[in-house]
């Protein structure tokens, strides 16, 4: 049954049931409170539906592929059906491949290894490190880092100029996020894909933050590949996906050498071995696959679709509006943005508070209010430093940073399982901390603020 029936107004849509929704945590000021998990951008809680599906399958767990026993046959069918379910969720084209990996990071590193020699890679400095760092590790690949754009239009224009100036003309790949893991802002993926293809380049979309919050249709976006992680899609069982065009994947050496990737292995005439590799997704899935992880991702994909993803998106927009309106009323709070205050975004938002060390602020939210957020540079150091206006001096002991600057930022993120009350409680807590200060003493331990 849909969590948001067609006849219902978006405002009354209920959050999807997730694990941990009733967990109680202690407060340093005494008592306990229901934990408000507002760090979905790092790892989203598992959907109850996913957990139930995995638990129902667990007694039937068996080896995948080649096993003659019933449980092996059942597990193989479940694994391959999961691949088909993910392909349907992503709107994959008939010839696309869905490769199961460990995470978005693993997916993009896999893609980096299959790039043809001489490929030029174009990537904005605003990317998560998973999308920023893998490319130079591939021998014979040249990377061009593009400056942070200040509007979607500027992003497209920057890419077009860079692609128009590449010499010699050869294989090229553009890597871009679908939604920023720092600001939550939606990037113009369709327009960037059109620009890439107009200049003979391909494009891969880091959909780690997009897929949990917004439908992703690889064919409609005209992307060549998309990558995402299960642990951000309410399926935290150590699996990820790389989906898209098969040719570069099929033509390259396997990501890992081993069983499952090989179709046949024979002794060569010189005493070595000759290997015939699979040309399907199995080529890059050597070893025993993470069946539970793959099945969990497929379960989450089906759960989001059956819950009416569009309604979930609308509900999240309302939570984002509540959050932004609430923070706008708190003096000294600055929300970080590349594209401006009115830019559409998913349920991810980062900010700094004047006069506060971000680690101190996040620690107080946790210890005094039972609210879990994240502080730091969010594995996107160049972007956060650009948004903060440089790299301020390291703050000293836990407390106000020097010159009222913050070395880091605070990120609040939520999704389909977040109750409205968690967002309103967060806004209220931010206001109280800014007006009244922390009610507890904090100290620095291993570079982080913790309750004294």
N, C-alpha and C positions, 0 to 999 in steps of 0.2 A: 504493500500500500504506500502511496506517495506521502512523504512527510508534509508536503504542501499541496493539498488538494486543489484542483483547478478552480473550484468554487470559492476558495478562501482568498482573502486579501493577503498580499505578501507580508503585511505587518504581523499577522497572526501565525505565520509559519513557525513551526517548532524546530529547534536545533535537532540534528540527528543524534541519536544515542551513541555516546563514546565511552570507552573505558576510563575510569578515574573521575567521572563526573561528580561522584559523591564523596571523594576523598577529603578527609578532614586533616588540617595541619595545625600545629601549635603556633601561637604568637608569642614573641618575647615579652609583650606587655601583659600576658596572661590570657588564658582561655584558648579556644581554637575556632577555626572558621573553615568553611568549604573552600578548597583550593581553587583559585581562578587561574587556569592554565592559559596564559596569553603569550606563549612562545611557539605558536604553530609554525612560524617561519623556520625554526630549527628542526623540530620533529612534532608532527601532529599526533594526537592520541589516536589509538586504533578505534575504528568504528566497531560498535557492538556486533553489527552484522558480519564484519570481517572476522572477528574473534570467534563468533559462533560457527561460521563456515569452516574455519581452520580446525576448530575443535571437533567438528563433525567428521572431517576428513582424517584427522590424526591417527585413529586406529587402523586406517587402511593404507597408511604410509608405506611406500615401497620404492625400490630402485626404478629409475626412469630409463626407458629404451632398452631393448634387447632382452629384458627379463621375460621368462616364459610363464612365471607364476601369475596368479590372479591379481594380487596386490600390485605387482609390477605393471601389469597390463592396465589396471585401473589408474595407477599413478601417471603412467605415460599418457593416457587419454586425457586425464585432468590437466596435465602440464601443457599439452598441445592445444586443448580447448581454451586454456588461459591465454595462450598466445593469440588465438582468434578473438577472444573477448577484448583484449587490449587493442588489437587492430581495429575492431569495430568502434571502441571508445574514442580512438584517435582519428577515425575517418580515413584510415590508410587506403591507399590505392591498391589495385589488384596485385601489382608486382612488388610492392613494398615488403620489406622484411621487418620482423619484430624480434630483436635480440634481447634476451634477459641478461642483465648485468647486476652489479652490486649496488649501484647508485648513479646519480647524475654524473658525479666525478668520474666514475669508472666508464660510463657511457662515452663521455667526451674524450677521455684518454684512449679508449678503443678507437674512436673515429680518427683521432690524431695518428694512430699507427697505420691506418689504411689509406692515408692521403697519398696520391701519386707523387713521385719525386718531382721537385720543382714547383709544388703548389704554393701559391701566395695565400696567406690567411689574413683576414681583416677582422679585427676585434676592437670594440670600444673599451676604453680604460675603465668604464663603469661596470664591467662584468664582475660577477662572483669569481673567486679564484679558480673554481672548477672549470670555468669557461675561459679564463684569462691565461692560465699557466701551461696547459698541456702541449701547446703547438710547437714551441721551440725545442722540445725534447725529440721531435721527429727530424732526423737528419735530412737535409736537402729542402727543408721547408723554411720559407721566409715569412716573418710575421710583421704586420703593420698595425701599430696601436693607434687608434683614433681618439681624439680628444672628446671629453664629455660634452654632448650637445645640450642645449638649453631649451629645446623644444622638439617635438616629434618631426616637424618639418626640417629643422636643422640636422637632425640625425640622418634623414634621408639624403639631404644635400651633401653632408659630409661624406657619406658613403659613396655617393655618385662621383664626387670629385676624386676620391681615393681610387676607385675602380677605373675611372677614365684615364688615370695617369699611370697605370701599372704597365711595366715593360719588363721582359717581353710578354706577349700575350700567351697565356698558358692556363693550366688549371688554377682555380681560385675558390676559396671558401670564406664565407662570411659567418661569423658566430655572434649571435645576439640573444639577449634575454627576452622572454615574453613579458615578464613582470619583474621589476627590480626587487631583490631581496632586502634592500635597504629602505627604499621609499615606497615600494608597492606600486609604483606608477607603471601603467601599461605602455609598452613600446609599440610602435607602428610596424608590426611584423609583416603584414601583408604588403605594405608599401616598400619595406626594406627588401622583401623577397623579389618584388617586381624590379627594383633597382639592380639587385644582384643578377637576376636572370637576363636583364637587358644588356649587361656587360659580360655575359658568359660565365658568371660565377654561380656557385651553389651556396645554400644557406642552411645552417643548423640552428635550431631554436632551443635554448636552455629553458625548458618549460617547468623547471622544478617548482617555481612559485606560481606559475600560471595554471598548470593542470589541476591543482587542488581547489582553485577558486573560480575557474572560468572554463567553459568547454573549449577544447582544442581540436580543431579539424585540420589535419595536415594537408589534405587536398584543397580545402577552401583557402587556407593560408598560402598555398602553393610553396610550402617549405619542402626542402629536400630531406631533412631529418628533424626529429624532435627527440629530446632526452628529458627524463624526469626520474624522480626517486619515489619508491613506495613509502618511505617513512614520512614523507610530506603529504602523501595522498591517503592518509588514514590507514596505512597498511605497514606498520613498522616492523618488517621481518627481514630486513637486509637485502632487498632486491631493488633493481632499477630497470629502466628500459631505454634502448636506443632503437628508434623505428624510422624507416624511410627507405630511400633508394638502395637497391641491392648491388649495383654494379661495382662500386668501389669496395664494398664489403666482400663481394665474391671474388674480386681479382687480387686482393691482398693476401699476404701470409696471415695465418690465423693469429688472433690476439694472444692466445695461449696454445702451446703445443701439448697434445695429450689425447686421452680417450674421449670419445664423443665428437671431437672435431675431425677425426680421421675416418675415412670410409674404408681404406685398405692400407696395410703396411706390409711390405715384403723386404726380404734381404736383398740388397743390391749386389751387383757382380764384384764390387770392390770391397765387400765385407761390411758396408754400411747398410742403411735402410732406405727404401723408397716409399714415399707416402703419397697417397691420393686423399686429398682433403674434401670434405663436404663443400658444396656450393650453396647450401641453405644457411639459415641462421645458426645451425649447429656448428658451423665452421668456427664461430667465435664464442662457443659455449663449452669449451673443453672442461673435463672433469664432471663430477656428479652435480647436477644443477640444483639450485635452491627451489625445490618444488613448492614448499610452503610459501616462500616469498613470492613466487610467481602467481600462485593461486590467490594469495592475499591481495596482490595488486588487482587481479581480475575481479575479485569479489568487491573491492572498493570501487572499481570502475562501474560495475553493474549497480552497486548501491547508489552511487551518485546519479546515474542515469534514471533509475527507477524512482528516486526521490524527486524528480523534476529539477534538473540542474539549473534551469533558468530561474526557477523560484528561489533556489538557494543563493544564486548570484544576486537577485534583487534584495533578499534579506540581508546579505552581507553589505550591500551598498548602504542600506539604512544604518547598519552598525557603524560603518565607516563615517557616515554623516554625523551620527551621534558623537563619535569619538572626536572628530575634527571640530565640531561646534563646541564641545566641552573644553577641549584644550585651548581653543581660541579665547575662552573667557579667563584663562589662568595667566596672570602677568609673568613675563620672563620665560615663557615656553616658546621655543622656536622649532617649528616642524620643518624637517629637511625635505627639499624638493628640487628636482632638476627642471621640471616642466611647468612649475607654477602651481599655485594653490588650487586651481580649478581642474587640474589634470586628473582624469579618472585613474583609480587605483584599486587594487585588491586589498584584502584585509591585512596589510602590512604598513606600518608607519613608524618612522624614527624621528626622534626629537632630542633637543638639549634644553636644559633648564639653567638660566642665568644664575651664576653663583654656586652651582652644584657640581660636584664631581659625579659623573654619570654612574660609576660603580657604587657610590654612596647612595644615590637615589634609588637604584635598582635593589640594593640590599635592604633599604628601608621599606620599599614596597613589599618585598617578600617577608621580612621579619615582623613587620608591624601590621600588615594588611592581608597576608596570605596570597599575594599576587605574584605570579611568576612571569617575568619579562626577561629580556636579554640586554646586556650592555656590551659595548666594545666597538669593533670595526667590522664585524659580521662577515669575515672572509671576503671583504671587498674594500681593502685598504685604500687604494687610489680614489675610489668614489667617495668614501666617507671623508677623507681628508680634503677632497675638492669641495664637498658640501660644507665642511666646517671652516673653510677658508684658509687651509694650510695645516701645519702640524704644530699645535701648541706645545709648550714645554710640559714635561711630565709633571703631574701634580704630586705633591709631597704626601704627607700623611692624610688619611681619610678625612675629607672635609671639603671646603670650597677650593677649587683649583685657582692657580695663580691668574691674576688679571681677569677673573670671572669667566675664563675660557674652560672648555671641557676637551680633554684629549679624545674622548670617545663619545658615543651617542647611546641613547636608550631606544630599544625597539620593542614595540607592542605588536603582536600578530595574532590573528584569530581566524576562524573559519566555520565550517558547517556544523560543528559540534559546540559552538560557543553560545552560552545563554546570554540574553540581553543584560542580565544583572551583572555579569562579569565585566562588561564594558562600562556600565554606569558606575560600578564600584571602583574601577580603575580611575575614571575621570574624577570621582570624588576624592580618592586617595591622593592624586596628583595635586589637586587644589589644596587639600589640607597640609600636605608636606611643604608646599611653596609658602602658604600663609603662616603656618605654625612651626615649621621645622620638624626634624625627627624627634621622637619621644624617647629614643634610646641612644646610648653611646656606641660608636663603631670604631673599629681599629683596622689597620692595614695588615693583611696576612697574605704572603705570597703574591703581592701586587694587587690584591682585591680587598674591598671593604667587607667586613663581616661584623656581626653584633659582638660587642665587647662582653 
